Amino acid sequence: MPDFFNEFERFFEQHMMGEHRKRMKEVEKEVEKEEQQMEQQERKLQQNVKRLDEQDAEDPFGQ
């Protein structure tokens, strides 16, 4: 009987958990890429806000 459990555990690790871990790594890479894109967009927005604030400070009525 111990052989059966060892074989089952090996099968489960190879065919079930192996695929799961592989997919999780792929998902983690996708999430990391999206986070980097969002951080880049946030930096651009902050730069735009800063530029508009400076522009408003120089000419508050847009003339």
HELIX and SHEET records of a PDB file:
HELIX    1   1 PRO A    2  PHE A   11  1                                  10    
HELIX    2   2 PHE A   12  MET A   17  3                                   6    
HELIX    3   3 GLY A   18  GLU A   58  1                                  41    
END                                                                             
